Amino acid sequence: MPEGPSILLMKEALQPFTGGQITDAQGNAKIEMDALKGERLVEIKTFGKQTFLVLDNVSVRIHLLMFGSYSVNEQTKPDKSLRLALFFKTGAMYFYTCAVRLVENALLAMVDWEADVLSNDWNAAKARKKLKQQPGMMVCDALLDQDIFAGVGNIIKNEVLFRIGVQPESLVGSLPPRKLTALIAEARKYSFEFLEWKRAFVLKKHWLVHTKRTCPKCGAQLVKKYTGKGKRRSFYCPKDQLLYE
C-alpha cells in the first residue's frame, strides 16, 4: 500500500493540472462521470494516504488501496484497471485499481489535517493526547492508525520502531514518556526522509529492518511476525527492541 510520502509525490506530479478545466472523464469507477465535465481543478489536497482533487462544486477522493497506481498523460494499464481518467487541454491523469468517490467540498472542513505527519499543520501534542487515550493499544497498531498518524504505513512503522528500540507488540500505555516522545517525533522525521529517498529512487537502500533478515546493529536474526489487530508484517530485533507490556 502506498504510504503518505508516495501520495505526496503523486500530488507533485499532478500539480501542473491545477487551474485547468476537465474536458472529459472516463473509467469504470461507480461515480457520475458527467458531473466532472466542465469542472475546474481548484487545488489538490492530501491527507495521509488519501488524495482530494478539489473542483469547483465537488471533490474527487482517491485512495490507492493496496495495489493502486497512477500515470500522467499516457494510459499505462488496461481499461479493466482504469478507475478514472480526467482529461484537460494540457493532458490527462489516470488512476488504476483504486477507490474513487465524489465528496462534498464542505466535508473537507471536517478532516483533521493536524493528524497528517507530512503536513505543515501536524500537531504532535494532539497525537500524544490520542495515544494516551488508548493505553492498551499495541504500538504497531498505533502507528498504522490513520486518525493518529495519517500517512504512516507498514514500512515506516517497522523502521521507526527499530530506530527507537521498541518491540511492535509493546503497549502504548507501558511506554516510558521518553519513548512515547521518540515514537511521535520519529514517525514524522522518518516520513520526510522516506519522501526524499523515494524521490531519489534510493528508498530500499536505506531500509534497516523492513524485509531484512539480520539486525544491522548486533547481527542477530530478525523476527518476522504478523502483529497487531491488522496482522501486518513486522520485522524486529529481539535483542535491540524491548517489549513494554
N, C-alpha and C positions, 0 to 999 in steps of 0.2 A: 504494500500500500504506500503510495507517495506520501511523504511527510511534509510538514509545513514549509521547509526550505525549498523543496521541489515545486510546491504550489506558488511560492513567491517568484521563482524563476519563470513559471508559466505566465504569471501576471506580466512580468517584464517583456516576454515575447509577444503578448497580446496588446501591450500598451499603445503601439502605433495606431491601432484602430479606434482609440478613444476620440470622440467627437464626430466619428463617421456615422452615416445613416445605413441601416440594414436594408439591402435591396431584395434579399430573398433569404428564406430559412428552410432547411431541409433536414431529413433524418427520421429515424424511427422512434424517437422519444415520444412518449404519450403526452404531448403538450399541444396547445393550439399554435401551430406554426404561423398561420396568417396574422396572428396578433403581434408578431415580431416585425413584420414587414413595415418599413417606414419609420420604425423607432430609431432614435439616436442613442449611441453608446455614450452615456454621460461620464461614467467612470468605472473602474474595476476595483473591487474591494476583496480582500482575502481575510478569512478567519480560520486559522488553523489549517485544516485540510479542505476547506470549502472556498469556492470562488463565486463571487457575485458579480454578474455583468449587469450593472445598473443602467437601465434605459429610462426614457422619459416617463413612461407610465407603468412600468413593471420591471422586475429584476429576474434574471435567469440565474438560478443556483446550480452550480456544477460541483459534483463530488466524484472524484475519480475512483472511489472504492478501492478494491484490491488490485485490479489489473487495468484500470483506465489509463488513457493517454490522450494526446492532442497533437495537432500539426498546424502549421501556418502556410497558407497559400497553395497547398497541394494535399489532396486526399491520399493518405498513405496506407489506409486499411480498407477492406471491402465494405460494401454497403451494409451488410448484415451487422457490422460492428459500429456503424456510424449512427450515433445517437442524435447529434446535432451539428449542422454546418450553418454558419452565418456568413452571408456574402455582403461585401461592401464594394464600393467603386475601386478601392485600392487593393482588394484581395479578399481572403476568406480565412476563417478559423474553423477547425474541425475537432470534434470531441468524440472519442470512441469508448465503448464498453464502460460507461459511467452512468451516474444518476443525474437526471436533468429535471428540474422543477421550475415553475414560474411562481414567484412570491411577490406580494405587495411591497412596494418600496417602504411603506410605513413600518413594516416588520423589521427592517434593518435597525431601527432605533432600539429594538429590544435585545439586540446581540450584545453580549458582554465583551466588548472589544479589548478590555483590560486583561482578559484571560489569554490572549494570543502572545506566545513567548517571543515572537518576532516583531510585534507591534511597538510603535513608539509609545503607545498607551499602556503597555504591560505594567501590571501592578503587583509587585512581589508581596506586598503586605496582604493584599486580598487573597493571593494564592496560599499564603501561610495560614490565614484565617480559615479558608476552606479545608485545608489539610487537618487542622486541629479539630474540626467538626466531625472528622471521620477517623478516629484513632485506631479502629480495628481494621482499617483497610491496609492491604499489602502495598508496599512502595511500588511494586511492579504495576499494580493496577492504578495507583495514584498518578504515576507519570503518564499513563495512557488515557487518563480521564480528561476528555476534551473540554469539560467545564472548568478544569483547573489549569491544565497545561495544553491549551489548544495549539495543535501543530506538532506536538511530540508524538513520535511513532516508535516502533519496536527497536530500530537501530539506535536512536537517540537514548531510549530507555536503557539498553544494555551498556552503552558506552558511558553514560552518566553514572550509573550505579557502580561501574568498575572504578571510575575516576574518584569517587568519594568513598570507596571501600565499604559498600553496603550490599548485603545479600538481597536478591529480589523479593524474597518472601518475608522480609522484615516488616514489622507493623509500624505504621506511621506514628502511632502514639508512643511507641517504645524508642523512637529515635532521640538521641540527645539533642538539645537545642542547636548545637553547632552543626550536627549532621543534617538537621532539617533545613538550616540556613544554606548549607552546601548543596543540598538537593535542589532547592529553588534556584539558587544562583547558577549552578552548573547546567540546569536544564536550558536556561536562556543562553548562557555562554556557548555551550556546545552546539546549539541550534544555529547560531551565527557562524560558527566555524564550519559546520556541515554545509551551510549555504555557500561559503567561499570555496570549499573543496569541491562541491558539486559543480559550481560554476567553472572551475578549472579542470574538471574531469579527473580528479585525483581522490575522490571520496574514499574508495575502498582501501587505498594505500594507508589511510590514517586509522582504519579500524583496529582497535586493540584486542577486543574480545568477540565482537559480533561475528559469528560463523567460524571463529578460530578454535584451535584445539589445545593450545598451551598458553599459559599465563606469561605475558611479556615481562612481568616483574620477577616472579620466582621460578618459573619454568614448570609449575605443576600442571597437571591435566585439567583443563577447564570442564566444568559441569554444563551439560546441555540438558535443559529441563523445561517442560511446558508448565508455566507457573501462572498463578492468579486465576481470577474468575474467567477470564477470556482464554486461558490456556495458551498463551503466546510463548514463543520460543525465548528462553533466557539462556545466556551464556555468562558464566561467572566463575570466579576462582574461589575454591573452598577455603583457601588459606588467607587470601588478601581481602576478602569481602566478608564482613562479620554479619551474623544473623542477630537482629534485635527483635526479641519476641516477648 
